Amino acid sequence: MTSMERFYQLTCRPILTEKGSDDMGKRNAYHFRVPTDAGKVEIRQAVEKVFGVKVAAVNTSLVKGKARRRGWVAGKRSDWKKAMVVLQSDQTLDLF
């Protein structure tokens, strides 16, 4: 896999939530769902290369999957990783 393919894989799934929208307005942060093996440096490089902006900080969080039941069958949603990318004050992303 080339680096640009990996960069597009890291930035292809923005998360649209009410909390994320508030974060965009308050601290200029955008949320993405990224692969669990992605690191902060790789996420920073991907956002800067794909969108052409300057990143101030990257925060990541592992979101544990919930246990679910449907009748007798028990299962679990898969774990995933969330990245909160804070841009410099004069930068914006045109995602939506």
FIKELO-514718 format. One record per atom (N, C-alpha, C, CB): residue number from 1; atom name; x, y, z. Coordinates in steps of 0.02 Angstrom, whole numbers, plus 50000, padded with zeros to 5 digits. Atoms other than C-alpha are relative to their C-alpha. Glycine has a CB too. Layout:
{nr=NUM; atom=CA; x=X; y=Y; z=Z} $
...
END
This chain:
{nr=1; atom=N; x=50042; y=49941; z=50000} $
{nr=1; atom=CA; x=50000; y=50000; z=50000} $
{nr=1; atom=C; x=50045; y=50062; z=50000} $
{nr=1; atom=CB; x=49952; y=50000; z=50061} $
{nr=2; atom=N; x=49960; y=49939; z=50003} $
{nr=2; atom=CA; x=50071; y=50169; z=49953} $
{nr=2; atom=C; x=49979; y=50047; z=50056} $
{nr=2; atom=CB; x=49992; y=50034; z=49931} $
{nr=3; atom=N; x=50014; y=49955; z=49945} $
{nr=3; atom=CA; x=50077; y=50311; z=50076} $
{nr=3; atom=C; x=49936; y=50041; z=49988} $
{nr=3; atom=CB; x=50059; y=50047; z=50012} $
{nr=4; atom=N; x=50060; y=49961; z=50013} $
{nr=4; atom=CA; x=49940; y=50412; z=49989} $
{nr=4; atom=C; x=49937; y=49958; z=50010} $
{nr=4; atom=CB; x=50001; y=50029; z=49928} $
{nr=5; atom=N; x=50058; y=50044; z=49988} $
{nr=5; atom=CA; x=49821; y=50262; z=49993} $
{nr=5; atom=C; x=49987; y=49994; z=50075} $
{nr=5; atom=CB; x=50012; y=49930; z=49970} $
{nr=6; atom=N; x=50006; y=50004; z=49927} $
{nr=6; atom=CA; x=49855; y=50246; z=50180} $
{nr=6; atom=C; x=49972; y=50066; z=50027} $
{nr=6; atom=CB; x=50068; y=49983; z=50032} $
{nr=7; atom=N; x=50024; y=49936; z=49977} $
{nr=7; atom=CA; x=49827; y=50433; z=50204} $
{nr=7; atom=C; x=49925; y=50008; z=49987} $
{nr=7; atom=CB; x=50039; y=50057; z=49966} $
{nr=8; atom=N; x=50072; y=49996; z=50016} $
{nr=8; atom=CA; x=49658; y=50424; z=50116} $
{nr=8; atom=C; x=49960; y=49953; z=50045} $
{nr=8; atom=CB; x=49988; y=49983; z=49926} $
{nr=9; atom=N; x=50034; y=50047; z=49956} $
{nr=9; atom=CA; x=49613; y=50272; z=50222} $
{nr=9; atom=C; x=49991; y=50031; z=50070} $
{nr=9; atom=CB; x=50040; y=49933; z=50005} $
{nr=10; atom=N; x=50003; y=49969; z=49934} $
{nr=10; atom=CA; x=49650; y=50373; z=50380} $
{nr=10; atom=C; x=49949; y=50057; z=50004} $
{nr=10; atom=CB; x=50068; y=50025; z=50020} $
{nr=11; atom=N; x=50042; y=49941; z=49997} $
{nr=11; atom=CA; x=49545; y=50524; z=50331} $
{nr=11; atom=C; x=49932; y=49991; z=49967} $
{nr=11; atom=CB; x=50036; y=50057; z=49967} $
{nr=12; atom=N; x=50062; y=50009; z=50038} $
{nr=12; atom=CA; x=49397; y=50446; z=50240} $
{nr=12; atom=C; x=49937; y=49997; z=50042} $
{nr=12; atom=CB; x=50005; y=49937; z=49959} $
{nr=13; atom=N; x=50060; y=50008; z=49959} $
{nr=13; atom=CA; x=49280; y=50429; z=50390} $
{nr=13; atom=C; x=49995; y=50053; z=50055} $
{nr=13; atom=CB; x=49999; y=49931; z=50031} $
{nr=14; atom=N; x=50011; y=49951; z=49946} $
{nr=14; atom=CA; x=49242; y=50591; z=50482} $
{nr=14; atom=C; x=49939; y=49981; z=50041} $
{nr=14; atom=CB; x=49990; y=50071; z=49970} $
{nr=15; atom=N; x=50054; y=50017; z=49954} $
{nr=15; atom=CA; x=49127; y=50575; z=50632} $
{nr=15; atom=C; x=49957; y=50063; z=50009} $
{nr=15; atom=CB; x=50027; y=49974; z=50069} $
{nr=16; atom=N; x=50047; y=49944; z=49994} $
{nr=16; atom=CA; x=48973; y=50688; z=50633} $
{nr=16; atom=C; x=49955; y=49989; z=50061} $
{nr=16; atom=CB; x=49958; y=50009; z=49936} $
{nr=17; atom=N; x=50040; y=50004; z=49940} $
{nr=17; atom=CA; x=48904; y=50706; z=50809} $
{nr=17; atom=C; x=49989; y=50070; z=50027} $
{nr=17; atom=CB; x=50033; y=49954; z=50053} $
{nr=18; atom=N; x=50012; y=49935; z=49969} $
{nr=18; atom=CA; x=48836; y=50848; z=50913} $
{nr=18; atom=C; x=50061; y=50023; z=50040} $
{nr=18; atom=CB; x=49937; y=49998; z=50046} $
{nr=19; atom=N; x=49940; y=49983; z=49961} $
{nr=19; atom=CA; x=48988; y=50842; z=51027} $
{nr=19; atom=C; x=50057; y=50021; z=49953} $
{nr=19; atom=CB; x=50020; y=49941; z=50044} $
{nr=20; atom=N; x=49949; y=49982; z=50049} $
{nr=20; atom=CA; x=49102; y=50846; z=50875} $
{nr=20; atom=C; x=49989; y=50068; z=49969} $
{nr=20; atom=CB; x=50004; y=49947; z=49947} $
{nr=21; atom=N; x=50017; y=49934; z=50028} $
{nr=21; atom=CA; x=49011; y=50996; z=50803} $
{nr=21; atom=C; x=50018; y=50056; z=50049} $
{nr=21; atom=CB; x=49926; y=50003; z=49981} $
{nr=22; atom=N; x=49981; y=49951; z=49949} $
{nr=22; atom=CA; x=49034; y=51090; z=50967} $
{nr=22; atom=C; x=50076; y=50008; z=50003} $
{nr=22; atom=CB; x=49973; y=49979; z=50069} $
{nr=23; atom=N; x=49928; y=49999; z=49998} $
{nr=23; atom=CA; x=49218; y=51043; z=50965} $
{nr=23; atom=C; x=50029; y=50039; z=49940} $
{nr=23; atom=CB; x=50028; y=49928; z=50000} $
{nr=24; atom=N; x=49978; y=49961; z=50059} $
{nr=24; atom=CA; x=49235; y=51117; z=50789} $
{nr=24; atom=C; x=49997; y=50074; z=50015} $
{nr=24; atom=CB; x=49957; y=49982; z=49939} $
{nr=25; atom=N; x=50009; y=49930; z=49986} $
{nr=25; atom=CA; x=49170; y=51283; z=50850} $
{nr=25; atom=C; x=50044; y=50026; z=50057} $
{nr=25; atom=CB; x=49929; y=50014; z=50017} $
{nr=26; atom=N; x=49963; y=49977; z=49941} $
{nr=26; atom=CA; x=49261; y=51291; z=51017} $
{nr=26; atom=C; x=50075; y=49998; z=49991} $
{nr=26; atom=CB; x=49981; y=49958; z=50060} $
{nr=27; atom=N; x=49927; y=50006; z=50005} $
{nr=27; atom=CA; x=49436; y=51228; z=50979} $
{nr=27; atom=C; x=50026; y=49981; z=49931} $
{nr=27; atom=CB; x=50024; y=49950; z=50050} $
{nr=28; atom=N; x=49980; y=50014; z=50069} $
{nr=28; atom=CA; x=49439; y=51201; z=50790} $
{nr=28; atom=C; x=50025; y=49928; z=49992} $
{nr=28; atom=CB; x=50053; y=50050; z=49976} $
{nr=29; atom=N; x=49981; y=50070; z=50002} $
{nr=29; atom=CA; x=49447; y=51011; z=50809} $
{nr=29; atom=C; x=49951; y=49960; z=49958} $
{nr=29; atom=CB; x=50004; y=49971; z=50072} $
{nr=30; atom=N; x=50040; y=50043; z=50043} $
{nr=30; atom=CA; x=49384; y=50881; z=50686} $
{nr=30; atom=C; x=50012; y=49927; z=50021} $
{nr=30; atom=CB; x=50018; y=50010; z=49925} $
{nr=31; atom=N; x=49996; y=50069; z=49976} $
{nr=31; atom=CA; x=49347; y=50699; z=50731} $
{nr=31; atom=C; x=49998; y=49952; z=49940} $
{nr=31; atom=CB; x=49942; y=49985; z=50049} $
{nr=32; atom=N; x=49997; y=50051; z=50051} $
{nr=32; atom=CA; x=49390; y=50548; z=50623} $
{nr=32; atom=C; x=50000; y=49932; z=50032} $
{nr=32; atom=CB; x=50063; y=50010; z=49956} $
{nr=33; atom=N; x=49995; y=50070; z=49980} $
{nr=33; atom=CA; x=49366; y=50361; z=50639} $
{nr=33; atom=C; x=50058; y=49971; z=49960} $
{nr=33; atom=CB; x=49933; y=49960; z=49987} $
{nr=34; atom=N; x=49938; y=50022; z=50032} $
{nr=34; atom=CA; x=49537; y=50285; z=50602} $
{nr=34; atom=C; x=50013; y=49926; z=50018} $
{nr=34; atom=CB; x=50061; y=50044; z=50021} $
{nr=35; atom=N; x=49983; y=50069; z=49982} $
{nr=35; atom=CA; x=49610; y=50108; z=50600} $
{nr=35; atom=C; x=50035; y=49997; z=50068} $
{nr=35; atom=CB; x=50046; y=49969; z=49947} $
{nr=36; atom=N; x=49973; y=50005; z=49933} $
{nr=36; atom=CA; x=49665; y=50044; z=50770} $
{nr=36; atom=C; x=50076; y=50000; z=50001} $
{nr=36; atom=CB; x=49974; y=49937; z=50033} $
{nr=37; atom=N; x=49927; y=50001; z=50001} $
{nr=37; atom=CA; x=49847; y=50029; z=50715} $
{nr=37; atom=C; x=50030; y=50067; z=49980} $
{nr=37; atom=CB; x=50024; y=49946; z=49953} $
{nr=38; atom=N; x=49976; y=49934; z=50020} $
{nr=38; atom=CA; x=49860; y=50213; z=50665} $
{nr=38; atom=C; x=50029; y=50037; z=50060} $
{nr=38; atom=CB; x=49944; y=50042; z=49968} $
{nr=39; atom=N; x=49968; y=49961; z=49948} $
{nr=39; atom=CA; x=49977; y=50324; z=50765} $
{nr=39; atom=C; x=49986; y=50074; z=49990} $
{nr=39; atom=CB; x=50075; y=49987; z=50001} $
{nr=40; atom=N; x=50013; y=49929; z=50003} $
{nr=40; atom=CA; x=49966; y=50510; z=50804} $
{nr=40; atom=C; x=50040; y=50035; z=49945} $
{nr=40; atom=CB; x=50015; y=50033; z=50067} $
{nr=41; atom=N; x=49958; y=49969; z=50051} $
{nr=41; atom=CA; x=50111; y=50557; z=50691} $
{nr=41; atom=C; x=49973; y=49985; z=49930} $
{nr=41; atom=CB; x=50073; y=49976; z=50007} $
{nr=42; atom=N; x=50028; y=50020; z=50064} $
{nr=42; atom=CA; x=50036; y=50460; z=50546} $
{nr=42; atom=C; x=49935; y=50037; z=49984} $
{nr=42; atom=CB; x=49989; y=49924; z=49998} $
{nr=43; atom=N; x=50063; y=49964; z=50009} $
{nr=43; atom=CA; x=49866; y=50541; z=50572} $
{nr=43; atom=C; x=50013; y=50073; z=49983} $
{nr=43; atom=CB; x=49956; y=49995; z=50064} $
{nr=44; atom=N; x=49982; y=49931; z=50013} $
{nr=44; atom=CA; x=49945; y=50714; z=50577} $
{nr=44; atom=C; x=50025; y=50009; z=49928} $
{nr=44; atom=CB; x=50054; y=50023; z=50048} $
{nr=45; atom=N; x=49974; y=49996; z=50068} $
{nr=45; atom=CA; x=50040; y=50682; z=50414} $
{nr=45; atom=C; x=49945; y=49991; z=49949} $
{nr=45; atom=CB; x=50054; y=49946; z=49990} $
{nr=46; atom=N; x=50054; y=50013; z=50047} $
{nr=46; atom=CA; x=49884; y=50614; z=50329} $
{nr=46; atom=C; x=49955; y=50061; z=49992} $
{nr=46; atom=CB; x=49958; y=49940; z=50023} $
{nr=47; atom=N; x=50045; y=49943; z=50003} $
{nr=47; atom=CA; x=49774; y=50764; z=50373} $
{nr=47; atom=C; x=50035; y=50059; z=49965} $
{nr=47; atom=CB; x=49976; y=50021; z=50070} $
{nr=48; atom=N; x=49963; y=49945; z=50032} $
{nr=48; atom=CA; x=49910; y=50889; z=50323} $
{nr=48; atom=C; x=50009; y=49989; z=49926} $
{nr=48; atom=CB; x=50068; y=50008; z=50034} $
{nr=49; atom=N; x=49988; y=50015; z=50071} $
{nr=49; atom=CA; x=49944; y=50801; z=50157} $
{nr=49; atom=C; x=49935; y=50001; z=49960} $
{nr=49; atom=CB; x=50035; y=49932; z=49993} $
{nr=50; atom=N; x=50062; y=50007; z=50038} $
{nr=50; atom=CA; x=49764; y=50764; z=50104} $
{nr=50; atom=C; x=49962; y=50066; z=49996} $
{nr=50; atom=CB; x=49955; y=49946; z=50032} $
{nr=51; atom=N; x=50040; y=49939; z=49999} $
{nr=51; atom=CA; x=49681; y=50927; z=50157} $
{nr=51; atom=C; x=50041; y=50064; z=49992} $
{nr=51; atom=CB; x=49962; y=50004; z=50065} $
{nr=52; atom=N; x=49958; y=49941; z=50009} $
{nr=52; atom=CA; x=49830; y=51046; z=50145} $
{nr=52; atom=C; x=49992; y=50052; z=50056} $
{nr=52; atom=CB; x=49984; y=50032; z=49935} $
{nr=53; atom=N; x=50007; y=49955; z=49942} $
{nr=53; atom=CA; x=49811; y=51120; z=50321} $
{nr=53; atom=C; x=50056; y=49985; z=50049} $
{nr=53; atom=CB; x=49930; y=49991; z=50034} $
{nr=54; atom=N; x=49951; y=50009; z=49947} $
{nr=54; atom=CA; x=49924; y=51139; z=50473} $
{nr=54; atom=C; x=49965; y=49974; z=50062} $
{nr=54; atom=CB; x=50039; y=50066; z=50014} $
{nr=55; atom=N; x=50030; y=50031; z=49941} $
{nr=55; atom=CA; x=49884; y=51028; z=50622} $
{nr=55; atom=C; x=50037; y=50023; z=50063} $
{nr=55; atom=CB; x=50002; y=49922; z=49995} $
{nr=56; atom=N; x=49971; y=49978; z=49938} $
{nr=56; atom=CA; x=49913; y=51094; z=50798} $
{nr=56; atom=C; x=50010; y=49941; z=50048} $
{nr=56; atom=CB; x=49957; y=50054; z=50033} $
{nr=57; atom=N; x=49996; y=50057; z=49953} $
{nr=57; atom=CA; x=49878; y=50933; z=50897} $
{nr=57; atom=C; x=49955; y=49944; z=49976} $
{nr=57; atom=CB; x=49979; y=50022; z=50071} $
{nr=58; atom=N; x=50040; y=50059; z=50015} $
{nr=58; atom=CA; x=49810; y=50757; z=50880} $
{nr=58; atom=C; x=49989; y=49962; z=50066} $
{nr=58; atom=CB; x=50035; y=49954; z=49947} $
{nr=59; atom=N; x=50017; y=50041; z=49943} $
{nr=59; atom=CA; x=49719; y=50665; z=51019} $
{nr=59; atom=C; x=49966; y=49937; z=49975} $
{nr=59; atom=CB; x=49953; y=50039; z=50050} $
{nr=60; atom=N; x=50032; y=50063; z=50020} $
{nr=60; atom=CA; x=49668; y=50482; z=51003} $
{nr=60; atom=C; x=49967; y=49967; z=50059} $
{nr=60; atom=CB; x=50051; y=49953; z=49968} $
{nr=61; atom=N; x=50037; y=50035; z=49948} $
{nr=61; atom=CA; x=49548; y=50372; z=51099} $
{nr=61; atom=C; x=49978; y=49933; z=49972} $
{nr=61; atom=CB; x=49939; y=50041; z=50024} $
{nr=62; atom=N; x=50026; y=50065; z=50019} $
{nr=62; atom=CA; x=49511; y=50186; z=51090} $
{nr=62; atom=C; x=49930; y=49992; z=50028} $
{nr=62; atom=CB; x=50047; y=49943; z=50026} $
{nr=63; atom=N; x=50070; y=50008; z=49980} $
{nr=63; atom=CA; x=49324; y=50158; z=51095} $
{nr=63; atom=C; x=49985; y=49925; z=50002} $
{nr=63; atom=CB; x=49951; y=50037; z=49951} $
{nr=64; atom=N; x=50014; y=50071; z=49991} $
{nr=64; atom=CA; x=49279; y=49987; z=51164} $
{nr=64; atom=C; x=49930; y=49984; z=49974} $
{nr=64; atom=CB; x=50006; y=49980; z=50073} $
{nr=65; atom=N; x=50064; y=50021; z=50027} $
{nr=65; atom=CA; x=49138; y=49893; z=51076} $
{nr=65; atom=C; x=49953; y=49976; z=50055} $
{nr=65; atom=CB; x=50009; y=49946; z=49949} $
{nr=66; atom=N; x=50049; y=50019; z=49951} $
{nr=66; atom=CA; x=48977; y=49864; z=51171} $
{nr=66; atom=C; x=49978; y=49928; z=49990} $
{nr=66; atom=CB; x=49939; y=50046; z=49997} $
{nr=67; atom=N; x=50029; y=50067; z=50003} $
{nr=67; atom=CA; x=48907; y=49692; z=51213} $
{nr=67; atom=C; x=49927; y=50007; z=49979} $
{nr=67; atom=CB; x=50007; y=49963; z=50068} $
{nr=68; atom=N; x=50069; y=49997; z=50026} $
{nr=68; atom=CA; x=48744; y=49662; z=51119} $
{nr=68; atom=C; x=49969; y=49931; z=50001} $
{nr=68; atom=CB; x=49998; y=50029; z=49929} $
{nr=69; atom=N; x=50036; y=50063; z=50002} $
{nr=69; atom=CA; x=48610; y=49527; z=51126} $
{nr=69; atom=C; x=49942; y=50006; z=49952} $
{nr=69; atom=CB; x=49974; y=49979; z=50070} $
{nr=70; atom=N; x=50060; y=50005; z=50041} $
{nr=70; atom=CA; x=48476; y=49474; z=51004} $
{nr=70; atom=C; x=49971; y=49931; z=50016} $
{nr=70; atom=CB; x=50015; y=50010; z=49922} $
{nr=71; atom=N; x=50028; y=50064; z=49978} $
{nr=71; atom=CA; x=48372; y=49341; z=51087} $
{nr=71; atom=C; x=50052; y=49961; z=50039} $
{nr=71; atom=CB; x=49975; y=49959; z=49940} $
{nr=72; atom=N; x=49952; y=50043; z=49966} $
{nr=72; atom=CA; x=48485; y=49197; z=51138} $
{nr=72; atom=C; x=50072; y=50015; z=49978} $
{nr=72; atom=CB; x=49985; y=49927; z=49987} $
{nr=73; atom=N; x=49933; y=49990; z=50028} $
{nr=73; atom=CA; x=48631; y=49255; z=51033} $
{nr=73; atom=C; x=50032; y=50062; z=50030} $
{nr=73; atom=CB; x=49995; y=50008; z=49923} $
{nr=74; atom=N; x=49962; y=49945; z=49971} $
{nr=74; atom=CA; x=48760; y=49363; z=51120} $
{nr=74; atom=C; x=50058; y=50017; z=49953} $
{nr=74; atom=CB; x=50026; y=49983; z=50071} $
{nr=75; atom=N; x=49946; y=49978; z=50043} $
{nr=75; atom=CA; x=48887; y=49465; z=51024} $
{nr=75; atom=C; x=50032; y=50063; z=50027} $
{nr=75; atom=CB; x=49976; y=50012; z=49928} $
{nr=76; atom=N; x=49964; y=49940; z=49979} $
{nr=76; atom=CA; x=49002; y=49614; z=51035} $
{nr=76; atom=C; x=50017; y=50041; z=49938} $
{nr=76; atom=CB; x=50064; y=49982; z=50040} $
{nr=77; atom=N; x=49978; y=49956; z=50053} $
{nr=77; atom=CA; x=49029; y=49764; z=50924} $
{nr=77; atom=C; x=50076; y=50006; z=50003} $
{nr=77; atom=CB; x=49967; y=50070; z=50006} $
{nr=78; atom=N; x=49927; y=49997; z=50002} $
{nr=78; atom=CA; x=49208; y=49786; z=50868} $
{nr=78; atom=C; x=50025; y=50065; z=50030} $
{nr=78; atom=CB; x=50024; y=49993; z=49928} $
{nr=79; atom=N; x=49966; y=49941; z=49974} $
{nr=79; atom=CA; x=49328; y=49907; z=50951} $
{nr=79; atom=C; x=50022; y=50045; z=49942} $
{nr=79; atom=CB; x=50060; y=49981; z=50045} $
{nr=80; atom=N; x=49976; y=49954; z=50051} $
{nr=80; atom=CA; x=49378; y=50063; z=50854} $
{nr=80; atom=C; x=50037; y=50058; z=50031} $
{nr=80; atom=CB; x=49941; y=50025; z=49957} $
{nr=81; atom=N; x=49959; y=49946; z=49976} $
{nr=81; atom=CA; x=49490; y=50213; z=50868} $
{nr=81; atom=C; x=49974; y=50067; z=49972} $
{nr=81; atom=CB; x=50073; y=49990; z=49980} $
{nr=82; atom=N; x=50022; y=49933; z=50019} $
{nr=82; atom=CA; x=49439; y=50397; z=50865} $
{nr=82; atom=C; x=50059; y=50047; z=50005} $
{nr=82; atom=CB; x=49941; y=50023; z=50045} $
{nr=83; atom=N; x=49948; y=49950; z=50000} $
{nr=83; atom=CA; x=49558; y=50537; z=50819} $
{nr=83; atom=C; x=49969; y=50069; z=49999} $
{nr=83; atom=CB; x=50048; y=49992; z=49940} $
{nr=84; atom=N; x=50022; y=49931; z=49998} $
{nr=84; atom=CA; x=49525; y=50718; z=50867} $
{nr=84; atom=C; x=50058; y=50043; z=49976} $
{nr=84; atom=CB; x=49975; y=50021; z=50072} $
{nr=85; atom=N; x=49946; y=49961; z=50031} $
{nr=85; atom=CA; x=49630; y=50830; z=50754} $
{nr=85; atom=C; x=49985; y=50074; z=50010} $
{nr=85; atom=CB; x=50006; y=49982; z=49924} $
{nr=86; atom=N; x=50008; y=49928; z=49987} $
{nr=86; atom=CA; x=49651; y=51010; z=50814} $
{nr=86; atom=C; x=50043; y=50037; z=49949} $
{nr=86; atom=CB; x=50021; y=50018; z=50073} $
{nr=87; atom=N; x=49964; y=49960; z=50050} $
{nr=87; atom=CA; x=49697; y=51131; z=50675} $
{nr=87; atom=C; x=50023; y=50066; z=50030} $
{nr=87; atom=CB; x=49955; y=50013; z=49939} $
{nr=88; atom=N; x=49979; y=49934; z=49978} $
{nr=88; atom=CA; x=49789; y=51295; z=50694} $
{nr=88; atom=C; x=49942; y=50049; z=49991} $
{nr=88; atom=CB; x=50063; y=50024; z=49961} $
{nr=89; atom=N; x=50058; y=49956; z=49995} $
{nr=89; atom=CA; x=49675; y=51443; z=50726} $
{nr=89; atom=C; x=49977; y=50030; z=49933} $
{nr=89; atom=CB; x=50015; y=50056; z=50047} $
{nr=90; atom=N; x=50019; y=49970; z=50063} $
{nr=90; atom=CA; x=49678; y=51511; z=50547} $
{nr=90; atom=C; x=49981; y=49948; z=49947} $
{nr=90; atom=CB; x=50056; y=50044; z=49975} $
{nr=91; atom=N; x=50013; y=50055; z=50048} $
{nr=91; atom=CA; x=49643; y=51341; z=50463} $
{nr=91; atom=C; x=49929; y=49973; z=50010} $
{nr=91; atom=CB; x=50052; y=49944; z=50009} $
{nr=92; atom=N; x=50065; y=50034; z=49997} $
{nr=92; atom=CA; x=49478; y=51255; z=50421} $
{nr=92; atom=C; x=49999; y=49942; z=49951} $
{nr=92; atom=CB; x=49941; y=50049; z=49985} $
{nr=93; atom=N; x=50011; y=50056; z=50046} $
{nr=93; atom=CA; x=49421; y=51094; z=50337} $
{nr=93; atom=C; x=49931; y=50007; z=49970} $
{nr=93; atom=CB; x=50007; y=49932; z=50037} $
{nr=94; atom=N; x=50064; y=50000; z=50035} $
{nr=94; atom=CA; x=49282; y=51089; z=50208} $
{nr=94; atom=C; x=49976; y=49929; z=49991} $
{nr=94; atom=CB; x=50004; y=50037; z=49932} $
{nr=95; atom=N; x=50022; y=50070; z=50003} $
{nr=95; atom=CA; x=49214; y=50917; z=50251} $
{nr=95; atom=C; x=49926; y=49994; z=49984} $
{nr=95; atom=CB; x=50014; y=49965; z=50067} $
{nr=96; atom=N; x=50072; y=50009; z=50002} $
{nr=96; atom=CA; x=49028; y=50949; z=50257} $
{nr=96; atom=C; x=49967; y=50054; z=49960} $
{nr=96; atom=CB; x=49971; y=49999; z=50070} $
END
